[in-house]
Amino acid sequence: MKKSKKTKPAKKKSLLSGAAKTLKKLGKGSGIGRLSTTQKVVGGALLLGGLGYLAQRRAAGATTGADVDANTGESLPGVEGAAL
């Protein structure tokens, strides 16, 4: 006679439960688990600082309102409402 496998009851899958599982895998396999606490804290601070910098750059660029060619610096004409 074969033994039947016991199956776990299906858990509700949400975004957070999936993220928690992914973070657990990340800490075990990729080497993050081998870093010291100080290295993790410094790395997290650098990551947050970089994200803050990028957010400020994006906000500053959005307030200018004019599209400018990155190579020439010339203003680009708007295409809102243009028909093909």
N, C-alpha and C positions, 0 to 999 in steps of 0.2 A: 504494500500500500504506500502510495506517495503521500508525503506530508504536504498539506496545503500551506502556502505561504501566508503569513499574517500580513495584511495590508494595513497601513496606517490610515486613519480617517483623513479625508481630503481637507486640507487647510484652506482658508480663504487666502487667495493670493492678492496682495496689494502691492503698490509701488514700494512702500517702506519695507515690507517683508522681503521683497526681492533684492532691495538695496542692502539690507542687513546680511543676507546670504552672500552676496557678491563681496561685501567688505570682509567677511570672514575668510572667504577664499583668497582674497588679495593679501591679507595678512599672513596666511599660511604659506602660500606657494611662491610669491614673487620676491621675497627677501625683505619686505617691510617689517616682518616679525623679528628679523635679526638686527634691526636698527635700535640704537639706544633711545631712551625716552627723550633725551635732549635733542638728538638728531630729528626725531619725529616732530617735536615742538618747533624747532627752527625751520624745518621744511614746511610745516603748516603755516607758520608766520610768513614765510616768503611767498607761499602760494596765495595767501589772502592779500598780501601787499601787492602782488602782481595783478590779481583780479581787480583790486581797488584802483590801481593805476589805469588799467584798461577801461574800466567803467568811467573814470574821469575823462579819459581821452575821447571816448565815444560821446559823452555828454557835451564836451566842448566842441566837437565836430558837428553835432546836431544843431547847435545854437547859431551857427554861421548862416544857415539857410541857403547859401549859394553852392551850387555844384561847381567844383573847380577841378580842372584836369591836373592830375598829380605830376605829370611830366612838364607841362608848359606853364601852369599856373593860370591859364585862361579860364574865364567863366564859360560854363557849358549852358546851352539853351535848354529851357525846360521842355518836357515832352508831355506834360499833363494835358489830357483832353485831345491828344493828337490822334488822328485817324489813319489807318493804313490804307 
